Amino acid sequence: MSKRLSLKQARLLKQHKYILRKLASSNNKNRKTILKNAPPPLFDALNLIFKMMSSKQLKLTEKQSKKVKKHEKQLNKTSKLSSGAIKRILQNQKGGFLPAILAAALPIVGSLIKAIV
């Protein structure tokens, strides 16, 4: 994965930023509802975030990296999957790593998008 986001990737993340924020702050029941009704490009955006996090492309603060470190194994697994497989995994999880990953990644991804677009 390259060190920079392409314009297409930045647009994809920008387009789904609102839903990603909702996913990061919602409870398990609401998260399942959102993921069940989500469009396929949302899972492409999640896949992109997982790849950026697993390749250490994002510079995290120490507090954020502690939160993410607990879920590193799951993060590496999901970064190699297709969007459909990610959808299946995230819909079936209880609790899980998605809120921790998104809470750490969204502030950084937001600044990357502003720098590009």
C-alpha positions in Angstrom: 0.0 0.0 0.0 1.4 3.4 -0.9 2.1 6.0 1.7 -0.4 8.5 0.4 -4.1 8.2 -0.3 -5.2 8.5 -3.8 -8.0 11.0 -4.7 -10.4 8.1 -5.2 -9.6 6.7 -1.8 -10.0 10.1 -0.2 -13.4 10.6 -1.8 -14.5 7.2 -0.7 -13.6 7.9 2.9 -15.1 11.4 2.8 -18.3 10.1 1.4 -18.7 7.6 4.2 -17.3 9.6 7.1 -20.7 10.3 8.7 -21.6 6.6 8.7 -18.2 5.6 10.0 -18.5 8.1 12.9 -22.0 6.7 13.7 -20.5 3.1 13.7 -17.7 4.2 16.1 -20.1 5.7 18.6 -23.2 3.4 18.4 -24.1 0.4 20.5 -24.0 -3.2 19.3 -27.7 -3.3 18.2 -27.5 -0.1 16.2 -24.1 -1.2 14.7 -25.7 -4.4 13.4 -28.6 -2.5 11.9 -26.3 0.0 10.2 -24.0 -2.8 8.8 -27.0 -4.8 7.6 -28.4 -1.9 5.5 -25.0 -0.4 4.5 -24.0 0.0 0.9 -21.1 -2.0 -0.5 -18.8 1.0 -0.8 -18.9 1.5 3.0 -17.1 -1.9 3.4 -14.5 -0.8 0.8 -13.9 2.3 3.0 -13.6 0.1 6.1 -11.2 -2.2 4.2 -9.1 0.8 3.3 -9.0 1.9 7.0 -8.0 -1.6 8.1 -5.2 -1.8 5.5 -3.9 1.6 6.6 -4.0 0.6 10.2 -2.3 -2.8 9.7 0.5 -1.3 7.5 1.3 1.3 10.2 0.6 4.0 7.6 -1.3 6.2 10.2 0.6 7.9 12.9 -1.3 7.2 16.1 -0.8 8.8 19.5 0.3 6.6 22.3 -3.2 6.4 23.8 -4.7 5.5 20.4 -2.0 2.9 19.7 -2.7 1.2 23.1 -6.3 0.8 22.2 -5.5 -0.6 18.7 -2.8 -2.9 19.9 -5.3 -5.1 21.7 -7.0 -5.7 18.3 -3.9 -6.0 16.1 -4.4 -9.7 15.3 -8.0 -9.2 14.2 -6.9 -6.1 12.3 -4.3 -8.0 10.3 -6.8 -10.7 9.5 -9.4 -8.4 8.2 -7.1 -6.2 6.2 -6.5 -9.1 3.8 -10.2 -9.9 3.2 -12.7 -8.8 0.6 -15.5 -6.3 1.4 -18.1 -9.1 1.5 -16.1 -11.1 4.0 -15.6 -8.0 6.1 -19.4 -7.4 6.1 -20.0 -10.9 7.3 -17.4 -10.7 10.1 -18.6 -7.4 11.3 -22.3 -8.3 11.3 -21.6 -11.4 13.4 -19.3 -9.9 16.0 -20.4 -9.1 19.5 -18.7 -6.1 21.0 -15.6 -6.3 18.9 -12.8 -4.2 17.6 -14.7 -1.9 15.2 -15.4 0.9 17.6 -11.9 1.0 19.0 -10.3 1.0 15.5 -12.6 3.7 14.1 -12.3 5.9 17.2 -8.5 5.8 16.7 -8.5 6.2 12.9 -11.2 8.7 12.1 -9.5 11.8 13.5 -6.3 11.0 11.5 -8.2 10.0 8.4 -10.2 13.2 8.5 -7.0 15.3 8.5 -5.6 13.2 5.6 -8.8 13.8 3.6 -8.6 17.6 4.2 -5.0 17.6 3.0 -5.8 15.9 -0.3 -9.2 17.2 -1.2 
